[in-house]
């Protein structure tokens, strides 16, 4: 019998592959069935349109390889390209001998998957990941259309909005709107809740007419980028707010139709858990006219006009023209690959932003454009895409230093701090003397903290200086710096981290507590493990030394099993899904903790002020810290001494 799958049409639904695989099974497992042919496996496409993933030409298909998945807990097949790069994975994750996970890769990294979460043979979830983004859509009726979003970023909301307009797809738009339960759930109350609910309902009902009547976004339109100032918070206790509510206001989606660019005023985007939601229909700029900002729902009630409206109409037109030039350059930057082209485009972009600074008609607008110039040039320099940008930042810092205006002090501090970090990276050529660069960097940071003792950037600078003192073994100097940050910048994230670091540095011989949740969401307290020695291991999937430590920790756990050694992992990836995916492939037999926020924001990292990875703490059976930062190489001897 020929068990391989026959070639399928490009639009084959995952259900068809599941049935074909089920028919191919023998009595034990997928691994005992003959794999599908490369042509059949590569003929399968994602259920959702627009997914970017690696495909091979017809002449390469025969040189691809289909092999069994090499995992104890999964069965199924993987497809490798002619060069050995992973292209596809079709997996049975629950042992029922039917594929329930269809994965697509780009450059060897999984970027999208169709998921059959209820194991009935049809995909009901669609997930983008890694360079594919963060979207996670749910399809309750399994018709291939996303009914609601479990996870979606504000940027991706604007991407979906452009696609919904391009296809005049009211269902796709409706999935982006805040529901009454969303609005109620985030803590909005009273008349404001009723008003926003009515606005969202009205937007859903009017979308079809709006999409048909507009002539700017069409089927050829492509999303380019998201533009907005930082999100803001309406704090709990304000009228209409039972909880802190986070939102963007006056957000803009930039898009391209053929060789023309355009802007879509999205307005307010509300954060509801792991999703961001729209509250109203967008506004379009017709025929290249300046786009007016919509009235805000939270921070700018009553409506405001575009930032340039305080100046003359000539100023408005000039600014709009410059913004259009900026969009065109950004579009070209997104497609450029050659270093020379990137350098030229980044220089042109910096010129345009400098012109926008000159054209600014308010201090706030000038500040915003200046910070954008600093940020974008800094990133371009550090990535090697604009080496000459360093001198531009240096020139900007010098010009700002000549201003005595009180309002320019914050901007000077911001620019100088970013310049220090940028130059630190730029100096690190292959033949550079790293010790001298490090000495220069620490000296610059120290001088910066003396020039700007109360600037927000000084808190970050002192945290870096304190960490360097920890590396040098000078805990006394590090503790002094941590205490200064905790005292001088109360109420900030930096102060929380500094307070935690101070606790950690003074913890040897003292009982400590760590509270949080496991990666499965269950409550956890370190004191639950009293009576057994503990190794607390902070790690992330992007930290290679951490992953090597985990392999060695496994052997230490086996060696000291009789002594009751317990391991507790603390993952501080930015995404819970990243950690879960890694642990599925690299199972470890100890508890793993996780809370959102990453290295800088996770409450688990803040409790002990962890700033670098890997970090390990050794704690005795009475809950007292033996070492507040122990290396893997020292851990064996420390345990042997502790457990004598």
N, C-alpha and C positions, 0 to 999 in steps of 0.2 A: 504493500500500500504506500502511496506517496502522501506523506503527511505535510509537506510544505504547502504554504498558502499560495493561492493563485493570485496573479497581479490584480490589483483593485483600481477603481477610478480614483482620481485625486481627491474627490470629496467624500471618500469612504468614512463613515461614522465609526468611532471606536467599537461600537456594538458589533459591527461586522467582523472585526478582527477577533474579538472575544469569542464569538461563536465558532469561527474557523479554528482558533486555537483549541477550544474545548473539544471540537471534533477530532483534533489531532492527538489528544492526550491518550496515554495508556493508563494503566491502573494506578500508578504511583505519583508521578509529579511531572511538571512541565519539562524538567530536564531530561525525561526519558522519551519525550516526543521529538521527532525531527524538527529542527528549527525552520522557520519560514525562509524563503529565498530572499536575498538582498533586495531584489526588485519588488517583491511583495511588501516587505517591511518598510522600504523607503517610499512606497506608494501611499502610505498612510499620511494624512495631513492633520494639523490641529483642528479642533472643532471651531475655534475662534479665528476669524480672519485677521490679517495684518500682523501675525506673529513673525518676527525675524529669526530665522534659524538656518543652520547650514544645510544645503542641498548639494547633490553631486550631479555632474553631467551624465548623460546616458552612457557614454563610453567608459565612465568610471564605476558604474554600478556593479559590473561583474567582478571588479577588484575589491569590492567591499566584503566585509566578513560579518557573519551573524554568529554570535557565541552565547553560551549559557551565562546567566548572571552568577557571579561568584560571591554569593552571600548565603549564610545559613538560614536567614529568616525570610528570604524572598526567592522566588523562582521566576523563570522567564528568559528573555533574550535581550542582548545588546547588539547594536549595529556599529561597527567600526569602519571608518573611511579607509581609502587606500594607504594613507600615511599613519594609520593606527589611531586617529582622532575619534573620540566618541561622537556618534551622530544621533542615535536613538536608544531608548530603553523601554521595553514593554514588560511590566512586572506584575506578578501575582503576589500581593503583600499580605494576604490573609490565609493562604493555603487552601483556597477552594478550587484551585486549578483553572481559574479564569483570570485573565488580565484585568487589573483594576487601576493601573497607573501607566499612562502613555507619556513619555518624556522626550523632549526635543532639545538639542544642544546647539550652541554656537561657539566656535573656537574651543571645543572640548568642555564647555561649561553649560550645565543645564539652565535654560532660560525660560522654559514653559512646560507645563504638564496639564493633561486632562486627567481628572480623577473621578473614579467611580466609588464614592464614599459609602454608598449603601449596598455595594456589591451585587447589583442586579444586572450588570452587563452594559449599562449606559453611563456616560460621563455626566456628573451632576455638579462638578466644581472645575474651575479653570484658574490656574495659577501662573503668574509670571514671576520670575525670580532672577537673582544675580543682575547681569546687565540688562535683562528684560524688564526690570522694574519691580514693583511691589504689589501689583493688583492681584486680588483674589476674589473671583466672582462665583456666586452660587446660582444654580439653575434647578429650582425645585421641581419643575415639571419635565425636566430632561429633554427639552426641545432644542437645545443648542443656543438659546437666548439667555443672557445673564439677567436674572430677576432682581438681584440685589448684590451689593458689594460687601464682602466681609472685611476687606482691606483695600484701601486706595488712597494715594497721597493727593495733596492739593494740586500738584503738577499734573498728575495723571487724570484728575477730574477735568482739567481744561483740555487735555488731549482727547478724552472721551467726548467732551462737549463739541469739539471741532468735528469729530467723526460723526456724531449724531446729526449735526447740522448738514454736513456734506451728504449724508444719506437720507436726510429728512426723516430720521428714525425716532419717533416719539417714545417708543418703549425704552430705547437706549438712554434718552434724555431723562425719562422718569426715574430710572435707576440711580441717577445722580442727585436727585432732589431730596432734601430733608423731609422725612415723614413726620407726622404729628408726634409719633413716639420718640423720634430722634430729638425733636425740639424740646419735648417734655423731659426726656432722659438726660439731656446735657445740663438741665437745671434752669431753663428759661420759664418764667411764670407770668401769670396775669394777662394784662392787655397785650404785652409784647409777644407772649407766646401765641395768643389768638391771631395777632396781626401777621406774624411770620408764617403761621400755619396757612392762613388764607392766601398769603402771597405765593407760597409754594404750590398750593392746590391750583390757583389761577394760572401759574406758569405752566403746569402740566397740561391744562386744558387748552392753552393758547399756543403751545409749541408748534403744532402742525401748521397753523396759519402763519406764524412768524417765520418758520423755516421756508415755506413756499414763497413768501413775499420778499424775503431778502435776496439780493443778487451778488453778494460778495463771497460767501463760502459756497463752493460747489464740489462736485465729485472728485475734482483734481486737487482740492485743497489739502495741504499737509500741515500738521501742527509743527511749530518750530521750537517755541519755548514759553515758559511761564514767567511773568514779571509781576512783582509786588514788593512793597516794603515788608518789613518783618511782621509776623502775625502779632496780634495784640490780645490782651486778656481783660475781660470784664470780671472783676472780682466778686466772689460770693458776698452777699450782704447789700450790694447795690440794688436799687429798685428794679424788680423783674428778674433777679438772678439769685437762685438758691445755691448754685455752685459756681466755681470759676468757669468761665466760658471763653474758649480760644477761637479766634477767627482771623482770616485775612479780610481786609476791605479794599475795594477798588483794585482787585486783581485783574490782570490783563493776560489774555492768551494771544500769542503772536503766531501767525500762520502764513503760508505761502500758497498762492494759486498760480501755477505756471511760473512766469517770471515776475509776478507782482506779489508784494507782501501786504499784509493787512493786520489789523488789531481787533480783538474782540474784548470789549469791556465785560468781564465776568461778574464784577461786583463782589458781593460777600461770599466767602467760602467758610463754612462752619465746621469745626472739628467735632465729630461724634464718635468717640472711642478710637478705633483703628481706621476710621473712614473720615473723609472730608465731604461735605455736602453743600450743594447749591441751594439758594433760597429764592431765586428769581430767574427770569429770562435774561440773556445777555443783551448788550447793546453793541451795534456795529458802527464803525467809522466808514461812511459812504464816500466814494470818490476821492479818497485821500484827505478828507477834511479832518481837522483835529477831533479826537474823540473826547467827549466830556465824561467825567467820572460820575457815576451814579451816586445817589444819596446813600450814605452808610446806614446800616442797621444798628450799629453799636457805638462806634468811635466818632463818626462824622454824621450825626443825625441832621436831617433837613436838606441834605444834598450839598455837595461842593463841586466846584468846577475843576478843570485840569490845573496842574500845578503852576502853569505859566499864566494863568488868568489874571494875576495881580499886575502884570505888565501890560504893555500895549498889544494891540492885535498883531502888529508887525513882529513883536517878540514872540507871540504865540506861533505864528507861521514859521519863524526861524527855528524855534525849538522843535516844532513838529517835523520840519525838514531834516533836522539833525537826527531826530529819533528814527526817522525813516532810513537814513544812511546807516545808523547803528544796526538796525534790523537786517539790512542787506549784508553788512559785514558779518554779523553773527551767523547768517545763513551760509555764507561762504566758509566761515571758520568751521562750521559743523561738517562740511564736506572735505575740507583740506586735509592732506596727509603728509605732504612734504614739509620738512622743517623750515626751509627757506620761505615757502608760501605762508606758513603759520606766523613766522616772524614779521613778514610784511603786513599781514592782515591785523595782527595784534598791535603793531605800531599805528596803523590807520585807525583802528578802533580807539586807541588811547587819544589820538588827535581829536576825534569826534567828541569823546567824553570831555576833553579839555575845553572844547568849544561850548559844550553844554554847560560847563561850570561858568564860563564867561557870560553865557546868555541867561543864567539863573536870575530870577527877579526877587528871590527871598533867601534869607540865611538858611532856612531849612532845606530848600531845594539845592542850594550850593553845597551844603553839607552832604546831602544824599549822593549827588553826582561825584563829589570828591572821594567819598568812601568807596563808591563803585570803581572809580579809577584805581584807587589803591588796591582794592581786592583783586580785580581782574588782572592788573599788571603783575601783582605779586604771584598769583597762581601761574601766570604764563611764564614768568621768570623761573620759578621753581620747577616747572615741568620741562624746561629747556626750550620752550616754544617762542621765547622773546628775550634772549640774553641782554639785549640793549635796554630792556625795560628797567634794569637795576639803576642805571644812571638817571632815568626819568623819575623814579621814586626818590632818589637822593636829591635831585633838583627840587622836587615838590616839597620835600621835608625842609630844605633850606629856605624856600620862599615862605612857607608857613611859619618858620621860626622868626621871621622878621616882623610878623604881625603882633601887635600888642593888644589887640581887641580881646576882651575876656571870653567872648563866645568862640574864639578860634583855638583856645587852649585844649579843649577836648579833642578837636580834630588834629591838632599837632601831636598830641600824645598817641592817638590812634595810628597816625601815619608813621611816626617814629618807631612804634612797637612793631608794626608790620614790616617795616624796613629792616629791622634787626633780624627778624626771622627769615626774611627773604635773602638777605646777604649771607646769613649763616649757611643756608642751603647752597647758594651760588658759589661760595668759596670751596665747597667740597669736591674738588676735581680729583681724579684718580691718583695724582702724584702729590696731593696737598698734605701738609703736616696737620693731621687731625688734632693732635694735642694742642697745637698753637691756635687752631680755629676754635676749639672748645674754650680755651683760655680767653680769647677775644670775645666770644659770645657771652660768657659769664660776666666779663667785665662790662660789656655794653648793657646787659640786663641790670646789673647793679647800679650803674650810672643812671639808667632810666628810672629806676625806683626812687632814686634820690631827687631827680628832677620833677617827677610827678608822683608824689607820695600818696595821693588820693585818687588817681586815675583808675578806672576799672581795669585797665590793662596791667596795672601794677600788681594786682592780685594774682593774675596769671604768671607774671614775671617772677614773683616771689615763690610761687609754687614750683616753678622750674628750678629756681636757685636752691630751694629746700631739697628738692629731689637730687640735685647734683651733690649736695652735702651728704645725703644718705648714701649715695654711691661711694663717696670718699670715706665713709665710716664715721663722719662727724655728726652724730645724732644730736649733740647739744646745739650746734649752729642751725641744723635743720629744724629742730623743735622751736627755736627762737623765731624763725621765719614763719613757721606754721601758725604760731600763736599770734604773730602780728597780723597775718591775713584774717584769722578768725576774729580778732578784735576790731580791726579797722574796716572790715567789709561785711559786717553783720547783715544777715538776711540774704546773702548771695550764695550761689552754688559753690563759688570758690571758698567761701567761709565754711560751708558744710564739709567740703573735702578737707580743708585744713584742720578743722576740729577733729575729724576722723583720723587724720594722719597723726595728730598730736596724741590722741588716745593710743594709737598703735605704737608709737615710739616710746610711750611710757608704760606699755602693757606688760613688760617682762616681770614675772613674779606675781602678776595680778590676775584675778578672774575676769574674763571677758564674756560678752554676750554678742551674738549675731542673730538678728531676726529677719525673716524674709519668707519667700515662697519657693517651693521646688519648681523645677521646669514644667511639672505637670499642674502647677497652681495650688499645691497643698501648703498650708502654713508650716513653718519650720522655726525651731529655736535651737541654737547650738547647745544650750544647757540640757536639752533632752539626752545628750550623749555623755553626760557626766559619768565618771567611773571608768572611762576608756580614753586612752591617748588619741589625739586627733591631729591630722594634717589638713589644714585649710588651704586649698589650691585655687587661686584666681587664674582664669584662662580665657581664651577666645579662639575661634576657629582660624583667625588670621595670624595668630601667633605660633609660628613653627616650633620654637623652643618649648612652648607650653605643651604642645602635642607630643613632643619627645619625652617631656617629663611624665606625661600620663602613662606612657608605656613602662617607664621605670617604677612609677608609683604602684602599678599593678603587681610587679614582682615584690616590692616592699610589703605590700598588703599581705601577700601570700606568706612571706617570710616571718612577719610578726603577727600572724593570725591568732596564734595562741595567746599572745599578749593583749588581744582585743583591739588592735590598731584600727581606727576608723578614718576613712578619707571622706572629705566633703569638698566637692567641686563647686566653684562659683563662676558661672559663665557670664561674661559681660560683652557679648556680641550686641550689635545694634538691633538684631532681629532674633526673636525666639526661634523662628523657623530655621535659621542658619544653624543654630546649636542643635536643634532636634534632628535635623538632617545628618549632621556630623555624627551624633551619638547613635543614630540608627545604623550607620555604617561602621562605627567604631565603638561598640558597646563597652561600657565600663561598669564594674559591679559596685558602684557607690553612689550616694545621693548627689544630685546636681541641683544647684539653686539658680534661679534666674529672675531678674526684674528688669523692666525696660529702662533704657537710658544710656547704655554703653559705658565706656570707660569714664566719661566725665559726668554722666547723669544718673547712673544706676544707684539706687539707695544702698545696695549691697557693697558697691565700691566706696561710697561715701562714708559708710560706718567705720571703715578703717583707713580712709584716705588713700586708697590704692590708686596710683598714677601710672604705673608701668607694669608690664607683664614679662615673664611670669612672676607672681608674688606668692610665696608660701609662708604660712605661719605654723609653728609647732606648738601644740597645747597639751598639757599633761592631763591625767585622769581627774584632777580636781578642778579643771577648767582654767588653770593658770597658764599664761603664755611662757613658753620656754625660749623660743626665738621668734621675734616679730617679722623677720625676713630671712628665711633660711634657703640656701641653694640646694638643688637636688644632689650635688656632689657631697654636701655635708650632712644630708639628711640621714643616711644610714648610720653614721657614727653617732649622731645626736640621738637617734632612736635607741641604739645599743646602750648608750650611757643612761638615757632616761629610764629604760626598762630593766636595768640591772636588778 
